Each structure stands twice: as structure tokens, then as C-alpha cells.
Amino acid sequence: MVTKGNMFAGQICHIEAASPGGPRYNISSNDEERRSFGNLMLMCYKHHREIDNDVANYDVESLRVIKQDHEARHGQHPFKINESFLFRIESQMEEYWDAISEANKNAHVIPELAVRISTETSASQQFSEIYGAMKRLSGFLNDLAERDRCLNDEIRNYLSSLGYDLTAYDAPPYYKNPFFNRNWEIHFLALTNTYTDIAVALKHVEVRFLEEYVKTHPADSSAIGKLDAVKAEFEKIAVSAGYVD
């Protein structure tokens, strides 16, 4: 069987046990017969345990019938990728990306402000671009937080330069001053935690993408190496990423 996490969880079951004392062991058979294809069934763990713990209902003959019936129904239908479907999808997507590239270059409503899209960019490069944009975003958020942190001092300095007496301005406690650490909760709680959510989700998507990619590109050693590296990064995130409170 295949689990929800795409893990193959099948087990080899012996109709007649491989060793003495096992379920349905046949003393008259030899080792070659016991490990032959005709004596083996592929089952999930649950049903493997069930037939071995209930030999009365799952004797040799009943299991052979189950095996023969299953092979008769499914043996002529091995898993096969529908190549014509894949070809059609590839053709459609090539046309789609060509149309996107053409529209982005020549049909944008405001050409001088267009966000340029490179349809030749690989998924790996796209992830790198996103991480780069997130790094810039983090810098902007830090700049905004610092500007709000300095706002009160800037106001005081400006008023002082105009000759105002700051006694009345400084009289209220800091927590009643609307300019002291302005937007602190937004900067250091809301935005910081939202940024964390985005970073974790993006790394999760990268692992999922590479997981699916290597299934259909098993010879791409660079992708396999990248998957191993990203998996290790996500393992660290799984036990370390947290919210600011």
C-alpha cells in the first residue's frame, strides 16, 4: 500500500511460512519453494498481521485463491504513465508559457512599470529569487521599526529646534505618549510572526516541490542533493521556528 505521505508500506507475506513454527509452515516443502513467487504475496502490515494471526480462516488454499484472483484482475494492468497525456500537457504548457512571455513583453498595460517575467527561469532559481526578496523585505521591516522607534526623539528635537519648551511634552509617562515606540506590537509581534509563517511555508513548499520533482527525474543528482539539503533545513525549522510573544 501507499500511505498519505507517499510512502510504500507493502510487506512480503509467505503463504507457507519460511521457517518452522511460522504460520502455515509446510515441512514437506523446501527453501526454494518457500521463497518462490508462487508462495509470496505483497500485503500491507495490517492485513499481513491479520492473516498470520488467523490461520483458521486464512489457510494455504484460501490465500492461494486470494492471490490468484488478485493477479487475474490486476496482473494485466501494471502501472504505466499515460505518455500521450503527458505529451499533451507538455505541449499545452509550452504554448502557455510562450503566451505569457509574449504578453509580458508586448501587451502589458503599463510597459514602463511592468514586472518582467522570465519563463526560462528554473524552479530552483525562482526559490532563490523569493528568498532574496524576503531578505530585502526583512531589511525594510527593520528600517520601519527603527524609524518608529526614533520618532519620539525626532519630534522632541524638532520642537526644541523651533524654541518650544518641552516640559509639558515630557510630563506624561512614556506609556501615554503616542510617539514612544510607535507601532511596537505591529513591528515586533504581528509583522515578525507573519514573516515567520511565510518563511516556514515557503521552505515547506520547496521540500514538497523537490520531493515530487525527483520522483520523475531520478537521474538528476543535483536535484536529489538539493532535496537532501532542504530536508535538513526543514528538520531544523520543525524544532526551532517559533512565534515572538
HELIX and SHEET records of a PDB file:
HELIX    1   1 ASP A   31  ARG A   34  1                                   4    
HELIX    2   2 PHE A   37  ASN A   39  5                                   3    
HELIX    3   3 TYR A   45  ASN A   53  1                                   9    
HELIX    4   4 VAL A   60  HIS A   74  1                                  15    
HELIX    5   5 GLU A   83  ASN A  106  1                                  24    
HELIX    6   6 PRO A  111  LEU A  113  5                                   3    
HELIX    7   7 ALA A  123  SER A  161  1                                  39    
HELIX    8   8 THR A  167  ASP A  170  1                                   4    
HELIX    9   9 TYR A  174  LYS A  176  5                                   3    
HELIX   10  10 TRP A  184  GLU A  185  1                                   2    
HELIX   11  11 ILE A  186  LEU A  191  3                                   6    
HELIX   12  12 THR A  192  THR A  216  1                                  25    
HELIX   13  13 SER A  221  SER A  240  1                                  20    
SHEET    1   A 2 GLY A  10  HIS A  14  0                                        
SHEET    2   A 2 LEU A  40  CYS A  44 -1                                        
END                                                                             
